[in-house]
């Protein structure tokens, strides 16, 4: 079992206007944006000003992110994203984005029975 199972491994936001949102969080929080090419547009890693370490992502609601609801999205680390997706549905939740590849691992986006959205990530 992965020692990070259950930890929040990442957080990002999907919005219609990622550039405007990027500028907002840069000004308000002090994060430093770094572009991440998505082919014909850029999403953004928001990095810590001292270390340059990525702290969060800001993504356009396009392409593979088109189905993700607007707002901050936490990514819980899981051992097996497919098993966790099945358990989500069995426990009354809903799959918003089916399991698929991401950053050398796999992820999906779920809605819990109360309607809260989160992502599950298997490194």
NORZI-V703297 format. One record per pair of residues at least 4 apart in sequence whose ideal C-beta (glycine too) atoms are under 8 Angstrom apart, sorted by the first residue. I is the first residue (numbers start at 0). J is the second residue. D is the distance in whole Angstrom. If there is no record, write none. Layout:
((I | J | D) (I | J | D))
This chain:
((0 | 4 | 6) (0 | 78 | 5) (1 | 76 | 6) (1 | 78 | 6) (1 | 122 | 7) (3 | 8 | 6) (3 | 76 | 4) (3 | 122 | 8) (4 | 76 | 6) (4 | 77 | 6) (4 | 78 | 5) (5 | 75 | 7) (5 | 76 | 7) (6 | 75 | 7) (6 | 76 | 5) (7 | 73 | 5) (7 | 74 | 7) (7 | 75 | 6) (7 | 76 | 8) (8 | 74 | 5) (8 | 75 | 7) (8 | 76 | 4) (8 | 120 | 6) (8 | 122 | 8) (9 | 55 | 8) (9 | 56 | 7) (9 | 73 | 8) (9 | 74 | 4) (9 | 118 | 8) (9 | 120 | 7) (10 | 55 | 5) (10 | 56 | 8) (10 | 71 | 6) (10 | 72 | 7) (10 | 73 | 5) (10 | 74 | 7) (11 | 55 | 6) (11 | 56 | 3) (11 | 57 | 7) (11 | 58 | 6) (11 | 71 | 7) (11 | 72 | 6) (11 | 74 | 8) (12 | 20 | 7) (12 | 55 | 7) (12 | 56 | 7) (12 | 57 | 5) (12 | 58 | 7) (12 | 69 | 8) (12 | 70 | 7) (12 | 71 | 5) (12 | 72 | 7) (13 | 58 | 5) (13 | 59 | 7) (13 | 60 | 5) (13 | 64 | 5) (13 | 67 | 4) (13 | 68 | 7) (13 | 69 | 6) (13 | 70 | 8) (13 | 72 | 7) (14 | 20 | 5) (14 | 57 | 7) (14 | 58 | 8) (14 | 59 | 7) (14 | 60 | 6) (14 | 69 | 5) (15 | 59 | 7) (15 | 60 | 5) (15 | 69 | 7) (16 | 20 | 6) (16 | 59 | 8) (17 | 21 | 6) (17 | 42 | 6) (17 | 43 | 6) (17 | 57 | 5) (17 | 58 | 6) (17 | 59 | 4) (18 | 22 | 7) (19 | 23 | 6) (20 | 24 | 7) (20 | 57 | 5) (21 | 25 | 6) (21 | 32 | 5) (21 | 43 | 5) (21 | 45 | 7) (21 | 57 | 5) (22 | 26 | 6) (22 | 32 | 8) (23 | 27 | 6) (24 | 28 | 5) (24 | 30 | 5) (24 | 45 | 6) (24 | 55 | 8) (24 | 57 | 7) (25 | 29 | 7) (25 | 30 | 6) (25 | 31 | 7) (25 | 32 | 6) (25 | 45 | 7) (28 | 45 | 8) (29 | 48 | 6) (30 | 45 | 4) (30 | 46 | 6) (30 | 47 | 7) (30 | 48 | 7) (30 | 54 | 6) (30 | 55 | 7) (31 | 45 | 7) (31 | 46 | 5) (31 | 47 | 8) (31 | 48 | 5) (31 | 51 | 7) (32 | 43 | 5) (32 | 44 | 7) (32 | 45 | 6) (32 | 46 | 8) (32 | 57 | 8) (33 | 43 | 7) (33 | 44 | 5) (33 | 45 | 8) (33 | 46 | 6) (33 | 51 | 8) (33 | 53 | 8) (34 | 41 | 4) (34 | 42 | 8) (34 | 43 | 6) (35 | 41 | 6) (35 | 42 | 5) (35 | 43 | 6) (35 | 44 | 6) (35 | 56 | 7) (36 | 41 | 6) (37 | 41 | 6) (37 | 42 | 5) (37 | 59 | 7) (37 | 61 | 8) (37 | 62 | 6) (38 | 62 | 8) (40 | 59 | 6) (40 | 61 | 7) (42 | 56 | 6) (42 | 57 | 7) (42 | 58 | 4) (42 | 59 | 6) (42 | 64 | 8) (43 | 56 | 7) (43 | 57 | 5) (43 | 58 | 8) (44 | 53 | 4) (44 | 55 | 8) (44 | 56 | 6) (45 | 53 | 7) (45 | 54 | 6) (45 | 55 | 5) (45 | 56 | 7) (45 | 57 | 6) (46 | 50 | 8) (46 | 51 | 5) (46 | 52 | 6) (46 | 53 | 5) (46 | 54 | 6) (47 | 51 | 7) (47 | 52 | 5) (47 | 53 | 8) (47 | 54 | 5) (55 | 71 | 8) (58 | 64 | 5) (58 | 67 | 8) (59 | 64 | 7) (60 | 64 | 6) (60 | 65 | 6) (60 | 67 | 7) (60 | 69 | 7) (61 | 65 | 6) (63 | 96 | 8) (63 | 99 | 8) (66 | 95 | 6) (66 | 96 | 5) (66 | 108 | 8) (67 | 72 | 7) (67 | 95 | 7) (67 | 96 | 6) (67 | 108 | 6) (67 | 116 | 8) (68 | 95 | 7) (68 | 116 | 5) (70 | 116 | 7) (72 | 108 | 7) (72 | 116 | 6) (72 | 117 | 7) (72 | 118 | 5) (73 | 117 | 5) (73 | 118 | 7) (74 | 106 | 7) (74 | 117 | 8) (74 | 118 | 4) (74 | 119 | 7) (74 | 120 | 4) (75 | 117 | 6) (75 | 118 | 7) (75 | 119 | 6) (75 | 120 | 7) (76 | 120 | 6) (76 | 121 | 8) (76 | 122 | 7) (77 | 82 | 8) (77 | 83 | 4) (77 | 119 | 5) (77 | 120 | 7) (77 | 121 | 5) (78 | 82 | 8) (78 | 83 | 8) (78 | 121 | 7) (79 | 83 | 6) (79 | 121 | 6) (80 | 84 | 6) (80 | 98 | 5) (80 | 104 | 8) (80 | 105 | 4) (80 | 106 | 6) (80 | 107 | 6) (80 | 119 | 5) (80 | 120 | 7) (80 | 121 | 4) (81 | 85 | 7) (81 | 98 | 5) (81 | 105 | 8) (82 | 86 | 6) (83 | 87 | 6) (83 | 107 | 8) (83 | 119 | 5) (83 | 121 | 8) (84 | 88 | 7) (84 | 94 | 6) (84 | 97 | 7) (84 | 98 | 5) (84 | 107 | 5) (84 | 109 | 7) (84 | 119 | 7) (85 | 89 | 6) (86 | 90 | 6) (87 | 92 | 4) (87 | 93 | 7) (87 | 94 | 7) (87 | 109 | 5) (87 | 111 | 8) (87 | 119 | 8) (88 | 92 | 6) (88 | 93 | 7) (88 | 94 | 6) (90 | 112 | 7) (91 | 112 | 4) (92 | 109 | 5) (92 | 110 | 6) (92 | 111 | 5) (92 | 112 | 6) (93 | 109 | 7) (93 | 110 | 4) (94 | 107 | 6) (94 | 108 | 7) (94 | 109 | 6) (94 | 110 | 8) (95 | 107 | 8) (95 | 108 | 4) (95 | 109 | 6) (95 | 110 | 6) (95 | 116 | 6) (96 | 106 | 8) (96 | 107 | 6) (96 | 108 | 4) (96 | 118 | 8) (97 | 107 | 6) (98 | 105 | 5) (98 | 106 | 7) (98 | 107 | 4) (99 | 105 | 7) (99 | 106 | 7) (99 | 107 | 7) (100 | 104 | 7) (100 | 105 | 6) (101 | 105 | 7) (101 | 106 | 4) (101 | 120 | 7) (103 | 122 | 7) (104 | 120 | 6) (104 | 121 | 5) (104 | 122 | 5) (105 | 120 | 7) (105 | 121 | 5) (106 | 118 | 5) (106 | 119 | 6) (106 | 120 | 5) (106 | 121 | 7) (107 | 118 | 7) (107 | 119 | 5) (108 | 116 | 6) (108 | 117 | 7) (108 | 118 | 5) (108 | 119 | 8) (109 | 116 | 7) (109 | 117 | 6) (109 | 118 | 7) (109 | 119 | 6) (110 | 114 | 6) (110 | 115 | 7) (110 | 116 | 5) (111 | 115 | 5) (111 | 116 | 8) (111 | 117 | 7))
